[in-house]
Amino acid sequence: MMITNNIKEDIENAEEWFKKNLEILPLDKIAKQEEGVVSYSLWEAEHKSSNLIVLIHGTGAHKKWWYPIAPSLRKNSNVIALDLPGMGDSDHRESYTMSNFGDAITDIIEKEKSNLDVEKILIVGHSLGGHLAGYVSTVKKELIQGLIIIDTFIKPPDYDYEKAGNSGPLRMIKYYPDRLSILNRFRLMPKQECNNNWYLRYIAEHSIKEDAKGWRWKFDDGLFHRIQKLWGFEFSFDCPTLFLYGSESLLIRGEILKHISKTYGDKMHLREIKDAGHHVPLDQPLELIGIINKHMLEVE
């Protein structure tokens, strides 16, 4: 697609549901933690509700990946999307561990559970967000009543990170002279095609920032150097759980899919999403919306 400095014109061919949802603006909020501020957004339910859906993005992404989706979840639930530490508008940190990612998520959930008088919580995570959703649902079993993990690369205990070459940064930060230059460099990782170009254009718009050196991506490029992997961590959540994966995903296939099915088949239902790659929320957003709403209603 042609990318210009005018996002409104660039996404004018987007589907109507997408444009209407972007008009439903959330409350912008922050949670202050010892290691830095965490940014998040809250869409209150259309009618008073004791349900809460929490949306967690993947590595290098941000909460606005969920902005086109969240408003369609408001009929029976309050909805939160957050920027994980080191990404989006949340502060960068000296180190990144599963426990401090988990603390950032649970602090927000507990705060809004009290504010909104919430009784039932569904946590939804894509990619890295799926790891964190599973982690929180394991260590805070009493807090989470439902779970959806989306195309998350759940590795066997003997997975060799060094051999696989996954220890480097997502993308080394470089600076661009203007907005248009960096917007035209936006790519999905892992690489894949996406037919919904207007969705890509929207998230690209909110993936960048300008500082004294020029235009750059928002995420902390030291993230992969400092992130603690889920070495041998075994999920033990008890809540109703779905594992969704794209039929064209380059990550969830072969031995990885067999491992997930063998290890967690008794804990969660595996469901393939047709015509989707790794980035299921971008490839099949309407199908995902229907699945999330249905699972929320089924959670006891």
N, C-alpha and C positions, 0 to 999 in steps of 0.2 A: 504494500500500500504506500501511497505518497504520504510522507510525514512532513508537516509544517509546524510553525510555532502556534498554530491555532487548533487546540485539541477539540473544540466544539465542532469545527468543520471536519476534522480528521475522523471523528466518530459519528458523523451524521448518518452514515449508512448502517449503524448498529441496529440490532433488533429493538423493537419498542420497549419490551420489558426491561432491557438493559438501561436504556436512557431514563425510563421512569424511575427505576430503582436508584439511580444516581442522584435523583432529585430529592430523595428521602434522606436527609442528612442526620447523622447521629450526634450524640453529645461527645465532644472531645474531652478526654480525661487523662490524668496521670496518676501513677502510684509512685511515691517516693520511697526508695529503698536505700539501704546503707551503701550499696555499690553503684547507685545511680538511678535515674528516673526511668520508668517504664511507661510508654504511651499506649493508650487504648481508646477504643470507641464503643459507645453503648447505644443501641437502638432499643427503646422500651417497647414492650408488646403493644399491639393495637388496643387490646383491652387488658385489664388487670390480670396478671398471670403469675403463678408461682414457679414457672419453668424458666430455665436459663440455658441457652446454647452458647458455648465458648468455641471460637474459631481460631486455630493456630496455623500460621503459615510455615513454609519451608525455608531452607537455608538461603540467605541473601535476599529474601522477599520482604514483604511488609504487610501491615494490616489491610491496606487498600486493595490487595488481591481479592479480599472478601467483600468489598463495598458493593459490587453489583449483585452479590448473592444474599447478603445479610437481610436486606429489607423484605425479601420473600419468605423469611423465616419468622416474621414478627406476628403472624396471626394468632399463634398460641404460645409464644415465647418471647422473653427478653433475649437480646443477642449481644454478645461482646466479641470484638476482634481486637487483638493486641499486637504490638510490635515487640518481638522478642528482643532481649538485650543484645546490643551490637548491631541491630537492624532497624530499618525504618526511622522513626523519630525517637526511638529509645536511645539512651546513652550507651556509648561504647564502654567496655570494661577491660580490666587487666587480664582477667581469665574468664573462661566460660565452661561451666560444669553442668551436668544434668541436674544436680541439686539446686544450683542457683537459677537455672532456667525454670525448674519446677517451682521454686519459691516465688519467682516472679509471677507465674501463672496462678498458683494457689492464693497468693496474697490478694490478687485482684478478685478471684472468685469469692473468697471469704468476705471481702469488703462489700461486694455487690450482692452477695447472698443475704447479708444483713440489711443493706439499704433497700433491696427490692422485696424482702420477705420471701426468698426463694426456697423451695422444698425439693425440686427435682432438677438435676444438672446433667446435661449432655455435653461432652467434650469431643470436638472434631478436629483432627490434625492431618495435615498433608505433608508427606515426605518427612523431614526432620520434625515437623509438628506432630506427625503420627507417633514418632518415638516418644516425644514429650507427653503427648496425650496418654499413651500407654504407661509411661513412667508415673505420671501424676495419679492415674487410676489404680496403679499398683500400690504406691506409698500412701495414698489418701483414699483408701477404699470407701470410707464412710462418707466422703465428700461427693463422689461421682456416682451417678446412677445409670449412665449410659455412655457408650464410647463408639466412635467411628474413626478408623485408621484408613488413610487414603494413600495408596501406592508408596508405602514405606518400606525401605530396603532393610528388612529384619534379617540380620546375618547370623549364620551358625556360630557357636562358641569358638570354633577353631578358625574363623575367618582371618586371613592374613592381610591386614591393612597395608603393610609396606609393599607386599607383592602386588597388591591391587593398585597401588599408586594413588591412594585416596588421602594422602597426608598433606598435600599442598593447599594453597589458598584457592578460594572459589575463583576469583579473578583479582589480579594485582591492580590496585587502584592507579589509574593514570588520569591526567587532567585533559579536558577538552576546552577549546576556546569559546564555545557558545553552546546554547541549549540544543540547537538543531544537530550539531555534530554528535553529541552524546546520545540523543534520542535515536538517531539512525544506527547507533551501535548496539542497541538493546537486543539481547538474545536470550532465549530460554536455556536453562541448564538443568539436566542434560539436554543437548540439542534435540529438537523435534519440530515438526511442522505443526502449525495451529491454524485452522480455517477461520477462527474468530479474530481477525486482525484488529478489529475495533477494541477487543478486550486487551490485546497486547499493547495497543497504543495507549490505552488508559493506564495500565499499570506502569508502563515506561515513564509516563508523565510524573508519577509519584515515586519513582525509584532514584531520582537525581537531586542534587543540591549544589548550590554555588558557594564557594568560599574564596578566600583571598588569592588562591592559586588558579581558580577557574571552576569548571563544572566537573563533578565527580559523582560516582554512585554513592548512595547513602550508607551502605553496609560497611562494617569494619573489615578491611581486607586481611587483618591478622586473625580473623575468626578461626580459620581452619588450623592455624598454627597452635592456637591456644585452647581449642575446644577439647573437652574430655569425651572420648568415645564411650558408647555403652558396651564396654568390654564385658562380655559374658553375662550381661544383665538379663534376667529372665522375668518377663511380665507375669504377674499373678493376679490380675484384675478379676473381679467376680461379677461385674455388671454385664448386661446384654451388650454384645459387641459385634460390629460389622467390620470386615476388612475388604475395602474396595480397591480394585486394581484395573488399570487400563489394558484392554486387549492388545494394544500396540506398545505397551510400556517396554522400554529397554532395560528396566531394572528388575521388574517382578516377572520372572520367567524361569524355566528350567529348574535347576537345583535350589534356587532361592525360594521359588513358589512351593516346591516339594517340602523344603525345610519349614516354611511357615505353616503349611497344611498339617504336617506331621506333628509339629511342636505345639501349635495353638488351635488345631482343628476342633478340639473339644471345648475351647473357650470362646471362639468367635466364628461367625459365619463368613465364608469367603464368597465374594461376588465380583464377577468380571463386568466391567463397563465397556460396552462395545464402542468401537471407533474413537477410542481415547488412548493417548500416550501416557507418559508419567504425569503430565499436568492435567489431571482429570477435571479440576474445577474450571479450567479454561476451555477444555475440549467439549465437555458435556455439562455445562452449568445447570440447565433446567432439569436434567435427570438427577443430578446431585441434590438440587433443592428438594425435589420430591422425595428422595431417599431420606434426607435429613429430617424433613417434617414428619414422615411416616415413622421413622425410628423414635423420634421424640415422643410421639403419641403412644408408642408401644412400650416405652420404658416405664416400669412400675416404680 
